[in-house]
Structures are given as structure tokens and as C-alpha cells.
Amino acid sequence: MGVADGRRWLESNPDDLDRAVLVYDGHYNLPSRKIDALIADIVDYANPRQTFRVALPYRPVTSAEGFAVHRPKFIYETDGDMYDSLSRALGQAFMEGTEAYEEGSEIWECCKDENL
């Protein structure tokens, strides 16, 4: 299944799920350039339906500086106050999930680059 197929699946929700996530390799747009990123399109099908995207930028192992992961970027449409509180909550949940997965936590700690 390609990304386009996955997006169509998310849109139609043929299995009538409560929530779904599509993760794929893509790019995150910085003001000056694009950077590689894992992208997660997240849908909560409750009424009202809510969608948002998480980008986890990374530097590929083939780069001159070597592999690195950057802070996640939360992308959704909402107002300023709501955006700030959602970003804090999602950031905290993301880090708790990272820390709960021992192998992933080790990779995160040795390869993180918070300069982005």
C-alpha cells in the first residue's frame, strides 16, 4: 500500500475504526529547506472528527554529519491558545512513549539533535 492508498483509506475509514494512523517517510518544510522526516497522519473519527500530523525530522545516516533525530513537529489547524496546550500535551506524550520503549529511548538519546 502506497501513501496515496493509505490516505484514501484514512479518509474512507472502511473498517469503521475509532482512530487510525498512517506513517510514511516524507519531508518537513523548514523556512530555508526541506528535511527528511517520518510523517504520521492521525485521525480521531469521533464527532467532531479531528485530524493532525506529526513530523519527526531526521538526518539520514548517509549525511556527512551522520544520523540524527530532531524534535517532533505537531501540525494541525487550531487557534493559538489551543495550539500551545495541544503541543505541550502531545510533546509530553511523545517523549513518555519514547522513554517507555527501551531500545527506541537508547537511539533517541544517542542520536538526538535539538538544534532544529
C-alpha positions in Angstrom: 0.0 0.0 0.0 1.4 3.4 -1.0 0.9 6.7 0.7 -1.9 7.7 -1.6 -3.7 4.5 -0.9 -3.2 5.0 2.8 -4.6 8.5 2.7 -7.6 7.2 0.8 -8.1 4.5 3.5 -7.8 7.1 6.3 -10.4 9.3 4.5 -12.9 6.5 4.0 -12.3 4.5 7.2 -13.7 1.3 5.7 -13.2 -0.7 8.9 -15.1 1.9 10.9 -12.3 2.4 13.4 -12.3 5.0 16.3 -8.8 6.2 15.4 -6.1 5.5 12.8 -2.6 6.5 11.9 -0.7 6.4 8.6 3.1 6.7 9.0 5.4 7.3 6.0 8.7 8.7 5.0 8.5 12.2 3.7 9.8 15.8 4.2 9.2 18.6 6.6 9.5 22.1 5.2 11.8 24.4 7.1 11.9 28.1 6.1 15.1 27.6 4.2 14.9 24.0 3.1 13.2 20.6 3.2 14.4 18.0 5.6 13.7 14.2 5.7 11.0 13.2 8.2 8.8 10.4 9.3 5.2 11.7 9.0 2.3 10.4 10.9 -1.2 11.4 9.8 -3.5 10.9 12.7 -7.3 10.7 12.6 -9.8 10.5 15.5 -13.1 9.6 13.9 -15.2 10.8 16.8 -17.7 13.5 16.3 -16.3 16.0 15.5 -13.6 14.3 13.5 -10.2 15.6 14.3 -7.0 15.2 12.3 -3.5 16.3 12.8 0.0 15.5 11.6 3.3 14.8 13.4 6.6 15.2 11.6 9.7 13.6 13.1 12.5 15.2 11.2 15.7 13.2 10.9 19.1 13.4 9.3 19.9 10.3 7.2 22.8 8.0 8.1 24.2 8.8 4.7 24.7 12.5 5.5 28.2 13.9 6.3 27.2 14.6 9.9 25.7 11.1 10.4 22.2 10.0 11.6 20.2 12.2 13.9 16.6 12.7 15.1 15.1 16.1 15.8 12.2 17.2 18.0 8.8 16.2 16.7 6.8 18.9 14.9 3.0 18.9 15.5 1.0 20.2 12.6 -2.8 21.0 12.9 -5.2 23.8 12.4 -6.4 25.4 15.6 -6.1 28.8 17.4 -3.1 29.9 19.4 -4.0 29.0 22.9 -5.4 25.6 21.9 -2.3 25.0 19.7 0.1 25.7 22.6 -1.7 23.4 25.1 -2.0 20.6 22.5 1.6 20.9 21.5 2.7 20.7 25.2 0.4 17.7 25.8 1.4 15.9 22.6 5.1 16.6 23.1 4.9 15.2 26.7 3.0 12.1 25.5 5.5 11.6 22.6 8.5 11.7 25.0 6.8 9.4 27.5 6.2 6.9 24.7 9.8 7.2 23.5 11.1 6.6 27.1 8.8 3.7 27.6 10.4 1.8 24.6 13.8 0.9 25.9 15.6 0.3 22.5 14.0 3.5 21.0 14.9 5.5 24.0 18.6 4.5 23.7 18.6 5.5 20.0 16.8 8.8 20.8 19.4 9.7 23.5 22.4 8.8 21.4 21.2 10.4 18.2 19.1 13.4 19.1 19.9 16.8 17.7 17.7 19.5 19.2 19.1 22.3 17.0 16.1 22.1 14.6 
